[in-house]
Amino acid sequence: MAIFLTENSKVLIQGITGSEGGKHTRHMVADGTNIVAGVTPGKGGQIVEIEGQQIPVFNSVGEAVIATGADVSVIFVPPRFTKSAVYEAIDALVPLIIIITEGVPVHDSADFYAYSQRKGTSRIIGPNCPGVISPGKSNAGIIPGSITVAGRIGLVSKSGTLTYQMMNELSDLGFSSAVGIGGDPVIGTTHIDCLAAFEADPDTDAIVMIGEIGGDAEERAAAYIAAHVTKPVVGYVAGFTAPEGKTMGHAGAIVSGSSGTAAAKREALEAVGVKVGKTPSETARLMRDIITSLQV
């Protein structure tokens, strides 16, 4: 079992004929992902051939879903077109929509997230995220499939780069699923959503949660862990060395008072029994210790 993405997932790529969409589709196919369709308006009827596989291109998501039964869409379209692409996938009743595009205006993200909530048929992951990988089963996004194997650790992360590092650090143990939720102010799937899914997954024994300074998502996740999560959780918060009150690009939003600081987040997580590493490598060691203890 895996969360959100399985070996049975049928994946379509919105923007498959673009440079980024085409490049990463090749990587996904190499990882064994079942890519059933591409969507590029105006290019319907074309065929994209990758490693001997012929992937049909459709003008719309609706046409692609009817023809192929696709149940996952990975979006690689420019920011100005992302909102309409997401709306199209929601209207086609695609259950899982993964938005890789970065630079999506926040008001657009808020708009299509609210639309998805009203419709109630689609889970959005992202935007500005690396996607989801269930090693050995399927890879939807830009996470390198070569850095890990299937295992029993679940990973949820705001940071793409730290997702890759943690998977590499624990590559010998492996992961049930890894979810890069994205670091934008408005995202479709949260730490809490992933924690709930990993808690319910019988093939996940322990969870790594990676956060960043800014906001209160990690504090809210800590409260959820205390109430609902029985599996061991290890955490890391990017930004321990960030100057207080300063915006640090992708690593965090403006920090006000104690709320949103790395120290406040660590305190909240440790108060509910989550072990928190000061570095990614220390976090990996903490998880390694937990897995070892579970095997005794």
LINBEL-V292318 format. One record per residue. RES is the residue in three letters. SS is DSSP state (@ for helix, = for strand, . for the rest). PSI is psi in degrees with one decimal (* if undefined). OMEGA is omega in whole degrees, 0 to 359 (999 if undefined). Layout:
res = [RES/RES]
ss = [SS/SS]
psi = [PSI/PSI]
omega = [OMEGA/OMEGA]
This chain:
res = [MET/ALA/ILE/PHE/LEU/THR/GLU/ASN/SER/LYS/VAL/LEU/ILE/GLN/GLY/ILE/THR/GLY/SER/GLU/GLY/GLY/LYS/HIS/THR/ARG/HIS/MET/VAL/ALA/ASP/GLY/THR/ASN/ILE/VAL/ALA/GLY/VAL/THR/PRO/GLY/LYS/GLY/GLY/GLN/ILE/VAL/GLU/ILE/GLU/GLY/GLN/GLN/ILE/PRO/VAL/PHE/ASN/SER/VAL/GLY/GLU/ALA/VAL/ILE/ALA/THR/GLY/ALA/ASP/VAL/SER/VAL/ILE/PHE/VAL/PRO/PRO/ARG/PHE/THR/LYS/SER/ALA/VAL/TYR/GLU/ALA/ILE/ASP/ALA/LEU/VAL/PRO/LEU/ILE/ILE/ILE/ILE/THR/GLU/GLY/VAL/PRO/VAL/HIS/ASP/SER/ALA/ASP/PHE/TYR/ALA/TYR/SER/GLN/ARG/LYS/GLY/THR/SER/ARG/ILE/ILE/GLY/PRO/ASN/CYS/PRO/GLY/VAL/ILE/SER/PRO/GLY/LYS/SER/ASN/ALA/GLY/ILE/ILE/PRO/GLY/SER/ILE/THR/VAL/ALA/GLY/ARG/ILE/GLY/LEU/VAL/SER/LYS/SER/GLY/THR/LEU/THR/TYR/GLN/MET/MET/ASN/GLU/LEU/SER/ASP/LEU/GLY/PHE/SER/SER/ALA/VAL/GLY/ILE/GLY/GLY/ASP/PRO/VAL/ILE/GLY/THR/THR/HIS/ILE/ASP/CYS/LEU/ALA/ALA/PHE/GLU/ALA/ASP/PRO/ASP/THR/ASP/ALA/ILE/VAL/MET/ILE/GLY/GLU/ILE/GLY/GLY/ASP/ALA/GLU/GLU/ARG/ALA/ALA/ALA/TYR/ILE/ALA/ALA/HIS/VAL/THR/LYS/PRO/VAL/VAL/GLY/TYR/VAL/ALA/GLY/PHE/THR/ALA/PRO/GLU/GLY/LYS/THR/MET/GLY/HIS/ALA/GLY/ALA/ILE/VAL/SER/GLY/SER/SER/GLY/THR/ALA/ALA/ALA/LYS/ARG/GLU/ALA/LEU/GLU/ALA/VAL/GLY/VAL/LYS/VAL/GLY/LYS/THR/PRO/SER/GLU/THR/ALA/ARG/LEU/MET/ARG/ASP/ILE/ILE/THR/SER/LEU/GLN/VAL]
ss = [././././././././././=/=/=/=/././././@/@/@/@/@/@/@/@/@/@/@/@/././././=/=/=/=/=/./././././././=/=/=/=/././=/=/=/=/=/=/././@/@/@/@/@/@/@/@/./././=/=/=/=/./././@/@/@/@/@/@/@/@/@/@/@/@/@/././././=/=/=/=/././././././@/@/@/@/@/@/@/@/@/@/@/@/@/@/./././=/=/=/=/././././=/=/=/=/./././=/=/=/=/./././@/@/@/././=/=/=/=/=/=/=/=/././@/@/@/@/@/@/@/@/@/@/./././././=/=/=/=/=/=/././././././././././@/@/@/@/@/@/@/@/@/@/./././././=/=/=/=/=/=/=/=/./././@/@/@/@/@/@/@/@/@/@/@/@/./././=/=/=/=/=/=/=/././././././././././@/@/@/=/./././=/././=/././@/@/@/@/@/@/@/@/@/@/./././=/=/=/././@/@/@/@/@/@/@/@/@/@/@/@/@/@/@/@/.]
psi = [155.1/164.3/137.1/-43.0/126.0/178.1/-16.3/-3.8/136.2/113.3/133.9/152.4/115.1/115.3/26.7/-27.1/-3.9/168.1/-46.0/-45.4/-43.5/-44.0/-47.0/-25.1/-40.6/-41.5/-40.8/-41.9/-41.3/-28.2/2.0/7.4/138.9/86.9/116.1/-16.9/158.9/157.5/121.3/113.5/132.3/-7.9/16.7/140.8/-15.8/163.7/131.9/121.0/124.2/120.2/44.1/-6.1/129.9/114.3/117.7/143.7/135.1/160.4/-23.3/157.7/-38.6/-44.4/-41.8/-40.9/-42.4/-41.2/-30.6/-14.7/21.4/136.9/6.5/134.5/132.0/124.4/119.6/64.5/156.7/154.8/-37.8/-18.4/-2.1/-43.5/-46.0/-33.9/-40.2/-44.4/-43.4/-42.3/-39.3/-45.8/-25.9/3.6/34.8/122.7/-32.9/120.8/117.9/117.3/106.8/-29.2/132.8/161.9/17.9/127.4/138.8/-37.4/-28.8/-43.7/-43.7/-38.3/-51.7/-25.1/-44.4/-38.5/-41.9/-36.6/-39.4/-40.8/-41.6/21.1/-9.9/139.5/129.8/133.2/127.8/-162.9/-175.3/53.1/161.8/-7.8/-156.8/137.2/132.8/94.2/135.6/-6.4/-58.7/153.9/114.3/96.5/-143.8/12.6/127.0/122.4/-13.7/-5.7/-1.8/176.6/174.6/138.7/-154.7/22.4/135.6/142.2/130.2/131.7/141.7/-26.9/129.6/-48.8/-42.1/-26.1/-48.9/-43.1/-44.2/-39.6/-37.7/-40.6/-32.1/28.3/-26.9/-25.0/-38.6/168.8/143.3/-49.5/151.6/132.9/118.5/108.6/-12.8/155.0/10.2/159.3/-33.3/117.6/158.4/-35.6/134.0/173.0/-45.4/-41.5/-43.5/-38.4/-42.6/-41.8/-41.7/-36.4/-36.2/-10.5/116.2/-15.3/8.4/123.5/-28.5/160.3/135.7/129.7/120.1/125.1/-172.1/160.8/156.1/139.9/-169.7/21.3/-40.4/-35.1/-40.9/-36.7/-37.6/-43.5/-38.5/-42.2/-44.8/-35.9/-27.5/-15.1/124.0/-16.3/151.2/139.1/134.5/139.1/157.3/138.2/112.3/132.5/18.9/-28.5/5.5/137.1/136.2/134.2/0.3/137.8/131.3/46.9/-135.7/-25.9/-15.2/156.7/-178.7/133.8/127.5/129.6/-140.6/-19.9/130.3/-10.4/157.0/-39.4/-41.8/-39.6/-43.6/-42.2/-42.8/-41.2/-44.8/-28.5/-22.0/16.4/6.9/126.8/130.2/123.4/150.1/-19.5/162.0/-38.3/-39.6/-37.4/-42.4/-39.4/-39.7/-42.0/-39.5/-41.1/-40.2/-45.3/-39.9/-43.6/-32.6/-24.2/-10.8/*]
omega = [176/179/174/188/182/178/180/181/176/193/170/183/173/185/185/183/174/184/181/179/180/181/184/173/178/179/181/177/179/179/177/179/180/178/186/184/169/178/171/181/179/181/178/182/176/177/172/181/180/179/178/179/179/183/181/178/181/179/183/178/180/178/182/181/180/185/190/184/180/179/174/172/174/190/176/179/179/184/184/179/188/182/181/178/179/176/181/179/177/181/177/177/175/185/184/182/184/186/181/186/172/180/177/179/184/181/175/179/179/181/184/174/178/179/179/179/179/181/176/183/186/169/176/171/185/8/180/181/178/177/185/174/169/190/181/182/184/180/182/181/186/177/179/183/186/189/180/177/176/179/188/176/173/181/171/188/172/187/177/182/180/172/181/182/182/178/179/181/183/186/180/179/175/187/172/174/172/183/172/188/180/184/180/180/178/179/186/182/188/171/184/178/182/177/179/181/178/177/182/185/181/181/174/182/183/190/169/179/180/179/180/175/181/179/182/183/183/176/178/176/179/179/179/179/181/186/194/188/179/181/179/180/174/184/169/179/178/176/179/183/182/175/183/177/182/176/184/177/184/187/178/177/179/181/180/182/179/181/176/179/178/181/180/179/179/180/180/181/181/180/180/173/178/175/186/177/177/177/176/181/177/178/178/179/178/178/179/178/181/180/178/181/179/182/181/999]
